[in-house]
Amino acid sequence: MKVKGTGIITTRTFVKEKFPEKYQQWLNTLPNETKNIFSGVVDLTKWYDAYKCYTVPINKIAELFYNNNNIEGALELGRFSADYALGGIYKVFLIIASPAHLMKKASKIISTYYNPSEVLVAKTNEKEVTMQLLKFSEINPLIEYRIAGWCQRALELAKCKNVNYKITQSTINSREIKTEIIFNWS
C-alpha cells in the first residue's frame, strides 16, 4: 500500500510542532530509508510505501511521546492532520456544510491519500455517520485510528459536540479488507 507525500508532511510537522525539543531524537530513531525521506524534500504528489512512511514513524511517535500507546499516537496525529488540512479557506466550508456532507467530502479526500483504497459513507442520519474503509491492501490499526482521529476532529471543527467514534468492524484477511467506523455526536 502507498500513501501520498502530504501525509508524510503532516507527520513531520506534527512532531516538529508538538515535540520540537525531541524532533531530532524521533528522526534519529527511524530506519535510514525512512529517515532520509522525512529529512529530505517530500514530493506532495508522490506515492510512498505506507509501512515505511506511516506505520514505522507512528510507532516511533507512540514509543517516544505516548508511552508506547500506538492508538493514542495515531489518534492525535489524525486530529492534528485535520487541523492542518482544514485550516484557512476550508473553515467557511466547515461552518456551512452539514456533518453528513462533510463526511462524504472527507471520504473522497481520504481515498486520495491511500492507494489502493476506497472510502464510503455507508449510512447517515442527523447525529451519526457510518464510514467504510475498503480495499486498503495493508490497513492496520494505526491507519484506522489516524483516519478516525481525522474525522473526529473534522466534525468538531464543524461545530459538532461530543463527537465519538467506534470501530465496529475491522476485517483484514485475504478475501476481504474492510473497516467500519461509526461517528456520532450531540
Buried (B, 14 or more C-beta within 10 A) or exposed (E): BBBBBBBBBBBBEBBBEBBEEBBEEBBEBBEEEBBEBBEEEBBEEEBBBBEBBBBBBBBBBBBBBBEEEBBBBBBBBBBBBBBBBBEEEBEEBBEEBEBBBBBBBBBEEBBEBBBEBBBBBEEBEEEBBBBBBBBBEBBBBBBBBBBBBBBBBBBBBBEBEEBEBEBEBBEBEEEEBBBBBBBBBE
